[in-house]
Amino acid sequence: MSEHLLEIKHLRTVFRMREGLVRAVDDASLHVDEGEVIGIVGESGSGKSVTMMSVLKLIAMPPGEIVGGEAVFQGENILSYGTKSSEIRRVRGGGISMIFQEPMTSLNPVLTVGQQIGESVMLHLGYSKAKARERAIELLRLVGIPDGESRINYYPTQFSGGMRQRIMIAMAMASNPKILIADEATTALDVTTQEQILELLREIVKKTNTALIIITHNLSIVARYAQRIYVMYAGNIVERGTSEEIFCETSHPYTMGLLKAIPRLDSDKSRRLVAIDGLPPNPAKKTGRCPFSERCPYASDRCSEDVMPPYIEYSPTHASACWFRPGELKSTRSDAAEGVLSKTVSSEAILELKNVRKYFPVFKGVTRRKIADVRALDDVSFSIYKGETLGLVGESGCGKTTLAKTILRLYDVTGGSIIFNGRDISRLPERRLRDVRREVQFIFQDPFGSLDPRQSAGSIVGEAIKAHGLAKTPEEYTRKVDELFRAVGLDPALKDRVPHEFSGGQRQRLSIASALSSEPSFVICDEPISALDVSIQAQIINLLIDLQAKRGLTYLFIAHDLSVVRHISDRIVVMYLGRVVEISPWNELYERPLHPYTQALLSAIPIPDPVVEKGRVRTRIEGEVPSLINRPDGCVFHPRCPYATERCRHSAPPLQDYGNGHQAACHKI
Amino acid sequence: MAKYIINRLLQTVVILLIISVIAFSLIHLVPGDPVYAMLGSEIPREYHDQVFHTMGLDKPLIEQYFFWLGNILKGDLGYSYYFRQSVAEVVANRLPTTLYLGIVSAVFSVILGIFFGIVTAVRRGSKTDSVITVLANIGIAMPTFWLAVILILIFGLNLKWLPVHGFTLPWVNLGLSVRQTIMPVICMSVGGIAIYARQTRSSMLEVIRQDYIRTARSKGLKESRIIYGHAVKNALIPILTLIGLTLRNSFGGSAIIETIFNITGLGQVMVMSLNNRDYTTLQTSLLLLATVTCICNLLVDIAYAYADPRIRLE
């Protein structure tokens, strides 16, 4: 008889794929008690989701198969139930509920939310239709959706992403489960919405004494919310412990690596991120030995033995699957954190935006009558100086990508001017934009969708060299392409491969090489790392920083992740609904944020350190980013601003200087 | 929703008006004199002039169009010199036959096709799946007229189980009607069943791997409830378009079947009026076909909005 609410013992799940046997979960043991919040952290492919999906038998079988272990829930081994048996169906949704990553696609679009919530209630609690409806309304109130009586007949499309995730929670809580699993539940949401959802989850499980399992790749989230943490790598749990033990007495080299690889809001910026070298192992080629040994800076002979290292127990809660204790680890590679290469920022502006506006007309009816403008960019003015990195942050709909596309003249401006190297390019005809196009390059977010799948890597990189006639002879062309490959850390021998033969991080290197091939002076990076795994993100950030120093590049770095932006940028621009709300030097933004939105954005981001987290005073804001079509009058932030007054409702505050190049647009400062 | 339907109705009226212009100009696109073209050049001069005048061909074009359109709206579809009847009578006598065959075969194709599609998708990779899929491919590849001839040969001529021609409405003589309609309906629905089955299968397979099906499964729902409560409604949305298309086809395509089985339906009328240059009848048939197509499309669009809240709420 197990004393834990759920105890997973030695779970092994495999997928029989064409390329071989993929050991997705390899001997994972974990447990959770009533009312506890635990976190399972790992990168993509680490097996964190598969572990929990296996317990509920939700993995596709075939090709998946649970080959070993047991999962004891309330005294019964639920792994022994059949995939479609009524016993496992009672556990699913009834005893253990799940919330998934994509709120946009996880709800059935053709059923009302009332039907979808009510279904669970009727199934597990045996309620009548009328009673289920009442319960659904009550659940909507519980997750913070007011007037449930009318909203219950709405379809998922009528809700925003954050609201849909609330509905998912309502649905998961419908049958009073014992355990709630949040599988990357907030990854697709905006930073401030993410915080609201996580706080909601924490409140609900506290109120109902439900256990919460947070599955995430985000170490900072578990630092803020989880009591105990399991770190997974390539199907193994490599370290487990309480939150404090994991972050303060880190024992496994992989966990250490992760912590060094992520930029922190409160860290010293001169610290260079220490990337974990190499790539996660191919799960189809997994051997018996420590899966991290190939990338581990401390690996020794012992690690190449074909056995998984046993857990060293440091305390009843803390253990790590490594041959060595932290004190015994000796680096075999030069781990000396290299200093950041110095760079020079000139006082001469490379790009000046003056009152740039971009409106998209909205048409309606058969006659396509113009009824309104969506003001995606409204009077955006700032400058970028030669050699600097300007960070641009904001949540969805703030206009950051529109701005990038407008600068590139992929959109025509509605008003204002864009001055590049002293020349107004905002109204230049396409044929006279050629040399600007060579000078200004772009790195996209999604390294999977932005590279032509049929073009070889070499020609992707070399295309611009040809287009701009930058190589006079074929030899020079080859030399230049090879140079670019080496500059971004790729082997030129890979030139003939096509994009799908590269990993995500390698593809992003390819995009960078391709952007650099026209020898630009200014590069716009639009969320260049957000599609990548944590350990790969650090590699790309370091690469971008090095390339800037070596080639004297200027970056406009767009991201939603303030800690990353802060790490790489010299100055930061914060945007909200098409307006610039604050411009600040990087160091002041965290220490002295002026605009209430910036304050909220900063405090929504958890710091990967439970001790620091507990001591933080946080500004929290309500609601979600409104749609641009229903843009508020006056200060665009006023409906969510805790300090809003009558004045804010009517007049939009201009950007004002507060010294040291720090500007903000708020009436209340 | 009401606004959406009104909007679509107005669009339908516009489309029909455009088609009426095309149908009207048909008579003027024929080289030479339309009356001679229709009745042959041997007719006496007086007769020609009389017909020319009755058809209003001596008036300005615009006036002719509105006169013609006005008559149609009043229910006067003109006189068919080939059938020696008013066109309204020709159509009224034959429309029920064609509609009956069209609707019966459409109902069979839709129900059976979707059913096979769901079965093959749910049991993907099983023997049932492969057998039905192979049959569906054969069904799509097989020409209707060939199937009709083969059926007539086997069941009509060799086994003598079923009559090879003619048509009786069920309320006239049920037994005879059923026996007479079996072969035509089979011919008219085989292609439809095959297409629906294949489309439903791929649409279901697409839906089954969606996130919301995973959500439904994680709720602990029964497999049958997941399929019929969550998957089917989503999978049928793309099938609706197809239904609109095939309804029109079974109406327009009935010409072949009616000719082979010697059924006096509208399809046959169309073929005959075309062969005999009976332009008044042809104009009406064309308008009728266009109207049916528009109504089918309208119904599909309304069904779409009903099935998919994303369209309804826009």
Chai-1 contact restraints between the chains, C-beta under 6 A:
chainA,res_idxA,chainB,res_idxB,connection_type,confidence,min_distance_angstrom,max_distance_angstrom,comment,restraint_id
A,L58,B,R217,contact,1.0,0.0,6.0,A-B,restraint_1
A,L58,B,S218,contact,1.0,0.0,6.0,A-B,restraint_2
A,K84,B,E223,contact,1.0,0.0,6.0,A-B,restraint_3
A,R89,B,G220,contact,1.0,0.0,6.0,A-B,restraint_4
A,R92,B,S218,contact,1.0,0.0,6.0,A-B,restraint_5
A,R92,B,G220,contact,1.0,0.0,6.0,A-B,restraint_6
A,G93,B,K219,contact,1.0,0.0,6.0,A-B,restraint_7
A,G93,B,G220,contact,1.0,0.0,6.0,A-B,restraint_8
A,G94,B,G220,contact,1.0,0.0,6.0,A-B,restraint_9
A,M98,B,S218,contact,1.0,0.0,6.0,A-B,restraint_10
A,E102,B,D211,contact,1.0,0.0,6.0,A-B,restraint_11
A,T105,B,D211,contact,1.0,0.0,6.0,A-B,restraint_12
A,S106,B,D211,contact,1.0,0.0,6.0,A-B,restraint_13
A,S106,B,Y212,contact,1.0,0.0,6.0,A-B,restraint_14
A,S106,B,T215,contact,1.0,0.0,6.0,A-B,restraint_15
A,L107,B,Y212,contact,1.0,0.0,6.0,A-B,restraint_16
A,N108,B,Y212,contact,1.0,0.0,6.0,A-B,restraint_17
A,N108,B,H230,contact,1.0,0.0,6.0,A-B,restraint_18
A,V110,B,K233,contact,1.0,0.0,6.0,A-B,restraint_19
A,V110,B,N234,contact,1.0,0.0,6.0,A-B,restraint_20
A,S120,B,K219,contact,1.0,0.0,6.0,A-B,restraint_21
A,Y155,B,P309,contact,1.0,0.0,6.0,A-B,restraint_22
A,T157,B,R310,contact,1.0,0.0,6.0,A-B,restraint_23
